[in-house]
Amino acid sequence: METVVVLGASPKRERYSHQAMVLLQKHGHRVIPVNPGHDQIDGLAVARSLDSINEAIDTVTVYVAPAHLDSQLKSLLALNPKRVIFNPGAEHPQASAALAAQGVAVENACTLVLLRTGQYD
């Protein structure tokens, strides 16, 4: 089972980040939602920030705009996940380059499409 951080998780069911949380769980992944404005989403405890996660992370799937990621980039690098997926609209060339330089696999892709087409793993 992979541990996946959903950065920009939302309790709103129509949001892609929420749909990704649900689909990741259906595929057997453990999800850690991150959003400073919520304590819980769909029964899952929500991390307020990347800094509050103190465990090994396989994948971070990013659903925040690049401007919002800038202040979190240092924390993302410190988390040192195996892979980061930048979903459409969240692409961040500077973050991608910094992560790749650290040996983190980087993808500009849609987590939902990857899951639905069997290309996630």
VOSE-848573 format. One record per atom (N, C-alpha, C): x, y, z; residue in one letter; atom name. Coordinates in pm, whole numbers, plus 32768, in hexadecimal, padded with zeros to 4 digits. Layout:
REM residues N
<r <X; Y; Z>; "A"; "CA">
...
REM end
This chain:
REM residues 121
<r <8054; 7F8A; 8000>; "M"; "N">
<r <8000; 8000; 8000>; "M"; "CA">
<r <8058; 807C; 8000>; "M"; "C">
<r <803B; 80D4; 7FA5>; "E"; "N">
<r <8086; 8150; 7F98>; "E"; "CA">
<r <8047; 81BD; 7FEF>; "E"; "C">
<r <809A; 8211; 802B>; "T"; "N">
<r <8069; 8284; 8077>; "T"; "CA">
<r <8071; 82FE; 801B>; "T"; "C">
<r <7FFD; 833F; 8008>; "V"; "N">
<r <7FF2; 83AD; 7FA9>; "V"; "CA">
<r <7FC0; 842A; 7FF1>; "V"; "C">
<r <8008; 8497; 7FE1>; "V"; "N">
<r <7FDE; 8519; 8014>; "V"; "CA">
<r <7F93; 8560; 7FA4>; "V"; "C">
<r <7F1B; 8592; 7FC5>; "V"; "N">
<r <7ECD; 85E2; 7F67>; "V"; "CA">
<r <7ED9; 8673; 7F96>; "V"; "C">
<r <7F31; 86BE; 7F56>; "L"; "N">
<r <7F4A; 8749; 7F7B>; "L"; "CA">
<r <7EE0; 87A1; 7F39>; "L"; "C">
<r <7E8E; 87E0; 7F8C>; "G"; "N">
<r <7E1E; 882F; 7F59>; "G"; "CA">
<r <7D9C; 87E0; 7F5E>; "G"; "C">
<r <7D96; 877E; 7FB8>; "A"; "N">
<r <7D1E; 872C; 7FC7>; "A"; "CA">
<r <7CA5; 8784; 7FE6>; "A"; "C">
<r <7C32; 875C; 7FB4>; "S"; "N">
<r <7BB8; 87AA; 7FC7>; "S"; "CA">
<r <7B45; 8750; 7FF4>; "S"; "C">
<r <7AF0; 8782; 804D>; "P"; "N">
<r <7A79; 8736; 8072>; "P"; "CA">
<r <7A0A; 873D; 8008>; "P"; "C">
<r <7A1B; 8794; 7FA5>; "K"; "N">
<r <79B6; 87A5; 7F3D>; "K"; "CA">
<r <79C1; 8733; 7ED8>; "K"; "C">
<r <7958; 86E3; 7ECF>; "R"; "N">
<r <795B; 866A; 7E7D>; "R"; "CA">
<r <7973; 8684; 7DE9>; "R"; "C">
<r <7951; 86FC; 7DB9>; "E"; "N">
<r <7964; 8718; 7D2B>; "E"; "CA">
<r <79F6; 873B; 7D09>; "E"; "C">
<r <7A46; 8755; 7D6C>; "R"; "N">
<r <7AD3; 8779; 7D54>; "R"; "CA">
<r <7B24; 86FD; 7D2F>; "R"; "C">
<r <7B81; 8710; 7CD4>; "Y"; "N">
<r <7BD4; 86A0; 7CA8>; "Y"; "CA">
<r <7C28; 8668; 7D1B>; "Y"; "C">
<r <7C54; 86BF; 7D75>; "S"; "N">
<r <7CA4; 868E; 7DE5>; "S"; "CA">
<r <7C52; 8630; 7E3D>; "S"; "C">
<r <7BD3; 864C; 7E4E>; "H"; "N">
<r <7B7C; 85F3; 7E9D>; "H"; "CA">
<r <7B67; 8570; 7E52>; "H"; "C">
<r <7B4D; 857A; 7DD1>; "Q"; "N">
<r <7B3A; 8501; 7D81>; "Q"; "CA">
<r <7BB7; 84AA; 7D84>; "Q"; "C">
<r <7C2C; 84E9; 7D84>; "A"; "N">
<r <7CA9; 849D; 7D8A>; "A"; "CA">
<r <7CB6; 8456; 7E11>; "A"; "C">
<r <7C92; 849A; 7E7D>; "M"; "N">
<r <7C97; 8459; 7F01>; "M"; "CA">
<r <7C43; 83DA; 7F02>; "M"; "C">
<r <7BCB; 83E3; 7ECD>; "V"; "N">
<r <7B6F; 8371; 7ECB>; "V"; "CA">
<r <7BA6; 8301; 7E74>; "V"; "C">
<r <7BD3; 8323; 7DFC>; "L"; "N">
<r <7C04; 82BD; 7D9F>; "L"; "CA">
<r <7C86; 827E; 7DCF>; "L"; "C">
<r <7CDD; 82CD; 7E0B>; "L"; "N">
<r <7D59; 8293; 7E42>; "L"; "CA">
<r <7D39; 822B; 7EAC>; "L"; "C">
<r <7CD7; 824A; 7F03>; "Q"; "N">
<r <7CB0; 81EA; 7F6A>; "Q"; "CA">
<r <7C72; 816C; 7F2C>; "Q"; "C">
<r <7C21; 817F; 7EC5>; "K"; "N">
<r <7BE5; 810B; 7E81>; "K"; "CA">
<r <7C4F; 80B1; 7E43>; "K"; "C">
<r <7CC0; 80EC; 7E1D>; "H"; "N">
<r <7D2E; 809F; 7DE5>; "H"; "CA">
<r <7D8B; 8069; 7E52>; "H"; "C">
<r <7D65; 8079; 7ED0>; "G"; "N">
<r <7DB1; 803E; 7F3D>; "G"; "CA">
<r <7E21; 8092; 7F76>; "G"; "C">
<r <7E25; 8111; 7F54>; "H"; "N">
<r <7E8E; 8169; 7F86>; "H"; "CA">
<r <7E62; 81AD; 8008>; "H"; "C">
<r <7EC0; 81C8; 805D>; "R"; "N">
<r <7EA7; 8215; 80D8>; "R"; "CA">
<r <7EB7; 82A8; 80B5>; "R"; "C">
<r <7E53; 82F9; 80D5>; "V"; "N">
<r <7E51; 8386; 80AF>; "V"; "CA">
<r <7E63; 83DF; 8129>; "V"; "C">
<r <7EBA; 8441; 811A>; "I"; "N">
<r <7ECA; 84AA; 817E>; "I"; "CA">
<r <7EA5; 852E; 813A>; "I"; "C">
<r <7E2C; 8561; 8157>; "P"; "N">
<r <7E07; 85E2; 811D>; "P"; "CA">
<r <7E4F; 8654; 8164>; "P"; "C">
<r <7E74; 86BB; 8119>; "V"; "N">
<r <7EB4; 8732; 8153>; "V"; "CA">
<r <7E64; 87AD; 812B>; "V"; "C">
<r <7E34; 87F4; 8191>; "N"; "N">
<r <7DEA; 8870; 817C>; "N"; "CA">
<r <7DE4; 88B7; 8203>; "N"; "C">
<r <7E18; 8930; 820C>; "P"; "N">
<r <7E1B; 8976; 828D>; "P"; "CA">
<r <7D92; 899D; 82C2>; "P"; "C">
<r <7D2B; 8996; 8270>; "G"; "N">
<r <7CA8; 89C4; 8299>; "G"; "CA">
<r <7C48; 8958; 82CC>; "G"; "C">
<r <7C78; 88DC; 82D4>; "H"; "N">
<r <7C1E; 8870; 82FB>; "H"; "CA">
<r <7C64; 8810; 835B>; "H"; "C">
<r <7C16; 87DA; 83B9>; "D"; "N">
<r <7C4A; 8776; 8416>; "D"; "CA">
<r <7C34; 86E8; 83E1>; "D"; "C">
<r <7BC8; 86D9; 8393>; "Q"; "N">
<r <7BA2; 8655; 8363>; "Q"; "CA">
<r <7B5A; 8663; 82DD>; "Q"; "C">
<r <7B73; 8603; 8285>; "I"; "N">
<r <7B2B; 85FC; 8206>; "I"; "CA">
<r <7B03; 856B; 81F3>; "I"; "C">
<r <7A82; 8552; 81E7>; "D"; "N">
<r <7A4E; 84CA; 81D4>; "D"; "CA">
<r <7A86; 8467; 8239>; "D"; "C">
<r <7A92; 8492; 82B4>; "G"; "N">
<r <7AC2; 8439; 831E>; "G"; "CA">
<r <7B58; 842C; 8327>; "G"; "C">
<r <7BA1; 846B; 82CD>; "L"; "N">
<r <7C33; 8467; 82D1>; "L"; "CA">
<r <7C68; 84E2; 831C>; "L"; "C">
<r <7CC6; 84CB; 8375>; "A"; "N">
<r <7D08; 853C; 83B9>; "A"; "CA">
<r <7D58; 858A; 8352>; "A"; "C">
<r <7D4D; 860D; 8357>; "V"; "N">
<r <7D90; 8663; 82F7>; "V"; "CA">
<r <7E0C; 86A1; 8336>; "V"; "C">
<r <7E7C; 8695; 82F2>; "A"; "N">
<r <7EF7; 86D8; 831E>; "A"; "CA">
<r <7EE9; 876C; 82FA>; "A"; "C">
<r <7F0F; 87C3; 8356>; "R"; "N">
<r <7F06; 8853; 833F>; "R"; "CA">
<r <7F6E; 8885; 82DC>; "R"; "C">
<r <7FE0; 883D; 82D8>; "S"; "N">
<r <804E; 8866; 827F>; "S"; "CA">
<r <80A5; 87ED; 8261>; "S"; "C">
<r <80FA; 87FC; 81FE>; "L"; "N">
<r <815A; 8791; 81DF>; "L"; "CA">
<r <81BA; 877C; 8254>; "L"; "C">
<r <81D9; 87E8; 829D>; "D"; "N">
<r <8235; 87DF; 830F>; "D"; "CA">
<r <8201; 8785; 837E>; "D"; "C">
<r <817E; 8772; 8385>; "S"; "N">
<r <8144; 8722; 83F0>; "S"; "CA">
<r <8145; 868C; 83D2>; "S"; "C">
<r <8176; 8666; 835D>; "I"; "N">
<r <817E; 85D7; 8338>; "I"; "CA">
<r <8208; 85A3; 835D>; "I"; "C">
<r <8208; 853D; 83B1>; "N"; "N">
<r <8287; 8505; 83E2>; "N"; "CA">
<r <8293; 8471; 83C2>; "N"; "C">
<r <827F; 844F; 8345>; "E"; "N">
<r <828B; 83C4; 831A>; "E"; "CA">
<r <82B5; 83C0; 8289>; "E"; "C">
<r <82DE; 834B; 825D>; "A"; "N">
<r <8309; 833A; 81D2>; "A"; "CA">
<r <8290; 8346; 8175>; "A"; "C">
<r <82A2; 8391; 810A>; "I"; "N">
<r <8237; 83A9; 80AA>; "I"; "CA">
<r <8264; 8374; 8022>; "I"; "C">
<r <820B; 8328; 7FE4>; "D"; "N">
<r <8229; 82F3; 7F5F>; "D"; "CA">
<r <820F; 835B; 7EF3>; "D"; "C">
<r <8198; 8398; 7EF7>; "T"; "N">
<r <8171; 83F8; 7E8F>; "T"; "CA">
<r <812C; 8470; 7ECD>; "T"; "C">
<r <8149; 84E5; 7E96>; "V"; "N">
<r <80FD; 855E; 7EB4>; "V"; "CA">
<r <80B9; 8583; 7E31>; "V"; "C">
<r <8035; 8591; 7E33>; "T"; "N">
<r <7FEC; 85BF; 7DBF>; "T"; "CA">
<r <7FBD; 864D; 7DDC>; "T"; "C">
<r <7FE7; 86A9; 7D87>; "V"; "N">
<r <7FD9; 8739; 7DA0>; "V"; "CA">
<r <7F5F; 8771; 7D58>; "V"; "C">
<r <7F07; 87B0; 7DA8>; "Y"; "N">
<r <7E8F; 87F1; 7D75>; "Y"; "CA">
<r <7E89; 8883; 7D9E>; "Y"; "C">
<r <7EFA; 88C2; 7DB5>; "V"; "N">
<r <7EFD; 8951; 7DD4>; "V"; "CA">
<r <7F42; 899B; 7D63>; "V"; "C">
<r <7F19; 8A16; 7D4E>; "A"; "N">
<r <7F55; 8A69; 7CE5>; "A"; "CA">
<r <7FE7; 8A83; 7D05>; "A"; "C">
<r <8039; 8A96; 7C9E>; "P"; "N">
<r <80C8; 8AAF; 7CB5>; "P"; "CA">
<r <80E4; 8B1E; 7D1B>; "P"; "C">
<r <8096; 8B89; 7D19>; "A"; "N">
<r <80AD; 8BF7; 7D78>; "A"; "CA">
<r <809C; 8BC9; 7E08>; "A"; "C">
<r <8043; 8B68; 7E1E>; "H"; "N">
<r <802D; 8B36; 7EA5>; "H"; "CA">
<r <8097; 8ACE; 7ECC>; "H"; "C">
<r <80D6; 8A92; 7E69>; "L"; "N">
<r <813D; 8A2E; 7E87>; "L"; "CA">
<r <81C2; 8A70; 7EAD>; "L"; "C">
<r <81DA; 8AE8; 7E7B>; "D"; "N">
<r <8259; 8B2B; 7E96>; "D"; "CA">
<r <827D; 8B2C; 7F2A>; "D"; "C">
<r <821E; 8B4D; 7F7F>; "S"; "N">
<r <823A; 8B54; 800F>; "S"; "CA">
<r <8249; 8ACB; 804F>; "S"; "C">
<r <8224; 8A62; 8007>; "Q"; "N">
<r <822B; 89DA; 803C>; "Q"; "CA">
<r <829B; 8986; 7FFE>; "Q"; "C">
<r <82E3; 89C0; 7FA0>; "L"; "N">
<r <8347; 8974; 7F57>; "L"; "CA">
<r <83B3; 893B; 7FB3>; "L"; "C">
<r <83E4; 898B; 800F>; "K"; "N">
<r <844B; 895B; 806C>; "K"; "CA">
<r <8417; 88E2; 80BB>; "K"; "C">
<r <839A; 88E8; 80E6>; "S"; "N">
<r <835E; 8879; 8131>; "S"; "CA">
<r <834C; 87FE; 80D9>; "S"; "C">
<r <8327; 8813; 805B>; "L"; "N">
<r <8317; 87A5; 7FFE>; "L"; "CA">
<r <839D; 875F; 7FE7>; "L"; "C">
<r <8405; 87AE; 7FD5>; "L"; "N">
<r <848B; 8774; 7FC4>; "L"; "CA">
<r <84B7; 8728; 8041>; "L"; "C">
<r <8499; 875E; 80B7>; "A"; "N">
<r <84BF; 871C; 8134>; "A"; "CA">
<r <8472; 869A; 8148>; "A"; "C">
<r <83F8; 8692; 8115>; "L"; "N">
<r <83A8; 8619; 811F>; "L"; "CA">
<r <83E8; 85A8; 80D0>; "L"; "C">
<r <842C; 85CB; 8064>; "N"; "N">
<r <8477; 856E; 8010>; "N"; "CA">
<r <8425; 84F3; 7FE4>; "N"; "C">
<r <83B4; 850C; 7FA2>; "P"; "N">
<r <8364; 849B; 7F71>; "P"; "CA">
<r <83AD; 8455; 7EFF>; "P"; "C">
<r <8380; 83DE; 7EDD>; "K"; "N">
<r <83BA; 8397; 7E6C>; "K"; "CA">
<r <838E; 83D6; 7DE7>; "K"; "C">
<r <8313; 840E; 7DE8>; "R"; "N">
<r <82DB; 8445; 7D6C>; "R"; "CA">
<r <827F; 84BA; 7D8D>; "R"; "C">
<r <827B; 851C; 7D32>; "V"; "N">
<r <821C; 858B; 7D3C>; "V"; "CA">
<r <81D3; 8595; 7CB6>; "V"; "C">
<r <814E; 8598; 7CBD>; "I"; "N">
<r <80FB; 85A8; 7C46>; "I"; "CA">
<r <80C0; 8636; 7C4A>; "I"; "C">
<r <80DD; 8683; 7BE3>; "F"; "N">
<r <80A3; 8708; 7BD4>; "F"; "CA">
<r <802A; 86FB; 7B77>; "F"; "C">
<r <7FB4; 8708; 7BB0>; "N"; "N">
<r <7F39; 86FD; 7B63>; "N"; "CA">
<r <7F26; 8777; 7B0B>; "N"; "C">
<r <7ED0; 876E; 7AA4>; "P"; "N">
<r <7EBC; 87E0; 7A4B>; "P"; "CA">
<r <7E9A; 885F; 7A98>; "P"; "C">
<r <7EE2; 88CA; 7A79>; "G"; "N">
<r <7ED1; 8949; 7ABC>; "G"; "CA">
<r <7F2F; 895C; 7B32>; "G"; "C">
<r <7F70; 88F0; 7B5C>; "A"; "N">
<r <7FCC; 88F7; 7BCD>; "A"; "CA">
<r <805E; 88EA; 7BA1>; "A"; "C">
<r <8075; 88DE; 7B1F>; "E"; "N">
<r <80FE; 88CD; 7AEE>; "E"; "CA">
<r <8156; 893F; 7B20>; "E"; "C">
<r <81D0; 891B; 7B47>; "H"; "N">
<r <822A; 897E; 7B84>; "H"; "CA">
<r <82B9; 8959; 7B59>; "H"; "C">
<r <82EB; 8993; 7AEC>; "P"; "N">
<r <836E; 896D; 7AB7>; "P"; "CA">
<r <83E1; 8978; 7B1C>; "P"; "C">
<r <83E2; 89E1; 7B6E>; "Q"; "N">
<r <844F; 89F1; 7BCE>; "Q"; "CA">
<r <8449; 8985; 7C39>; "Q"; "C">
<r <83D2; 8967; 7C6B>; "A"; "N">
<r <83C2; 88FD; 7CCD>; "A"; "CA">
<r <83E7; 8877; 7C91>; "A"; "C">
<r <83BD; 8860; 7C16>; "S"; "N">
<r <83DE; 87E2; 7BD1>; "S"; "CA">
<r <8475; 87D1; 7BC7>; "S"; "C">
<r <84BA; 883C; 7BA1>; "A"; "N">
<r <854C; 8835; 7B93>; "A"; "CA">
<r <858F; 881C; 7C19>; "A"; "C">
<r <8561; 885F; 7C83>; "A"; "N">
<r <859C; 884B; 7D08>; "A"; "CA">
<r <8584; 87BD; 7D3B>; "A"; "C">
<r <850D; 878A; 7D23>; "L"; "N">
<r <84EE; 8701; 7D4E>; "L"; "CA">
<r <8541; 869B; 7D00>; "L"; "C">
<r <8548; 86AE; 7C7C>; "A"; "N">
<r <8596; 8651; 7C29>; "A"; "CA">
<r <8628; 8653; 7C51>; "A"; "C">
<r <865E; 86C9; 7C71>; "A"; "N">
<r <86EA; 86D3; 7C9C>; "A"; "CA">
<r <8702; 8687; 7D1E>; "A"; "C">
<r <8699; 8676; 7D6C>; "Q"; "N">
<r <86A2; 862D; 7DEA>; "Q"; "CA">
<r <8687; 8598; 7DD6>; "Q"; "C">
<r <866A; 856F; 7D5A>; "G"; "N">
<r <8653; 84E2; 7D3E>; "G"; "CA">
<r <85C3; 84B6; 7D48>; "G"; "C">
<r <8568; 8516; 7D51>; "V"; "N">
<r <84D9; 84F8; 7D59>; "V"; "CA">
<r <84A1; 84ED; 7CCB>; "V"; "C">
<r <8455; 8484; 7CB0>; "A"; "N">
<r <8413; 8477; 7C2E>; "A"; "CA">
<r <83A4; 84DF; 7C25>; "A"; "C">
<r <839C; 8522; 7BB3>; "V"; "N">
<r <833A; 858D; 7BA0>; "V"; "CA">
<r <82E7; 856E; 7B25>; "V"; "C">
<r <8263; 8581; 7B31>; "E"; "N">
<r <8209; 856E; 7AC0>; "E"; "CA">
<r <81AA; 85E3; 7AB7>; "E"; "C">
<r <8194; 8614; 7A3F>; "N"; "N">
<r <8128; 8672; 7A23>; "N"; "CA">
<r <80BA; 861E; 79E6>; "N"; "C">
<r <8057; 85FB; 7A38>; "A"; "N">
<r <7FEF; 859F; 7A0C>; "A"; "CA">
<r <7F76; 85AF; 7A66>; "A"; "C">
<r <7F08; 8574; 7A3D>; "C"; "N">
<r <7E8E; 8575; 7A8D>; "C"; "CA">
<r <7E87; 84F3; 7ADD>; "C"; "C">
<r <7E85; 84FE; 7B5F>; "T"; "N">
<r <7E7E; 8487; 7BB5>; "T"; "CA">
<r <7E03; 8433; 7B94>; "T"; "C">
<r <7D92; 8474; 7B7C>; "L"; "N">
<r <7D18; 842A; 7B5C>; "L"; "CA">
<r <7D28; 83D9; 7ADC>; "L"; "C">
<r <7D62; 8414; 7A76>; "V"; "N">
<r <7D77; 83CC; 79F7>; "V"; "CA">
<r <7DDA; 835A; 7A0C>; "V"; "C">
<r <7E44; 8374; 7A55>; "L"; "N">
<r <7EA7; 830A; 7A70>; "L"; "CA">
<r <7E65; 8292; 7AB4>; "L"; "C">
<r <7E12; 82AD; 7B19>; "L"; "N">
<r <7DCE; 8243; 7B61>; "L"; "CA">
<r <7D6B; 81F7; 7B08>; "L"; "C">
<r <7D1D; 8243; 7ABE>; "R"; "N">
<r <7CB2; 8206; 7A6C>; "R"; "CA">
<r <7CE8; 81B7; 79F6>; "R"; "C">
<r <7D61; 81D5; 79CB>; "T"; "N">
<r <7D9A; 8191; 7956>; "T"; "CA">
<r <7E06; 812B; 797D>; "T"; "C">
<r <7E17; 8114; 79FE>; "G"; "N">
<r <7E78; 80B0; 7A2A>; "G"; "CA">
<r <7F08; 80DD; 7A1D>; "G"; "C">
<r <7F21; 8160; 7A12>; "Q"; "N">
<r <7FA8; 8193; 7A02>; "Q"; "CA">
<r <7FE0; 81D1; 7A81>; "Q"; "C">
<r <7F95; 81CA; 7AF0>; "Y"; "N">
<r <7FBF; 820E; 7B6B>; "Y"; "CA">
<r <803D; 81D2; 7BA7>; "Y"; "C">
<r <8041; 814F; 7BB1>; "D"; "N">
<r <80B1; 810E; 7BF7>; "D"; "CA">
<r <812E; 8102; 7BA5>; "D"; "C">
REM end
